[in-house]
């Protein structure tokens, strides 16, 4: 990429520098949906011991949500709920939620951020953890929403024989949800 400005520290930048930077940043940010779709492809072939690879799990989760008539933003959250697996293996839900946060409702953000704890109800007791860890969130208004997400979409999405919708099917939804942030420090720039 061509360097457009010549400062060596942000504190040295000028309005003229930012007149060059902002259009480049807008272009870069507008390409976020394509980067997300490309990153999803990295989940293909990554089984991690599961009966389906992480891409198939994501597609199954989103397919179940779409077929149940969930709203587009929710379906995108279902598709991306495990996107953080590749870079945040120890905190994947936090990584996925951080990527989604500027673009989704607070309820969908909370659901993605806490889904790993709620999914833990199904297996934490097998690995020496408290399966009821989610109970600390019982009074949160998003508890039932997240519990239903796990029960209806995330938990049953490990079926190697389940047909799924293709990633290309979800691409327009990803582009739509990531077209304009709802909550961002840089919203004025965009």
Phi, psi and omega in degrees: 000140180287137175280127183261337183236170188230019178275158180250357175211145180305323182295345177267353184292159181234172177301324179296322176299315183288336173292335175272322185290314187304313178298325178293320178294319178300317180296315180299314181295325180294341180269001181305315180303322179291323177293321179295315178298319178295320180294323176303323180299334178295341181282345179294135178081358180262093184275324180055027180090353181277162180287345176229156176284168186295329176294314179298321177299316179296316179294321177296316181299312180293321179297317178299316180295318180295315181294336178276356177086019177295154179296158185304315181299319178297317180298319177296320176298320177298319179295321188260004187301332179249016180304329182288354182304322186287322184255341182231058185302331180269350179208047188302324181294322178295318180295311179301315181296320180297323178293320183281331191311314182294345191247352186235168179294157176303326180293316179291323176301311182300317181300312181293316182300326185255002187298327182295321178294320181289322177294331179303336177304329183277347183210349183306323182295340177278343183242023175079021178246168180277113181294341181265021179304328180297339183298337177296345180254009186308323183277354179288138181296346180263004182302305184296324178299314182289321176300318178292322177303314179296308185297320187269330190233310185285310183297315181280007185264038176237023185269109183297342181261001184280127174289145181230158171285152183283161175301322179299328177298323183272347183306315179299325178292319178298314179299320180294310183296323182267014182286328181207125178293146177264330185221099181207141174303328185261017184303323180294328181289330187275000000 
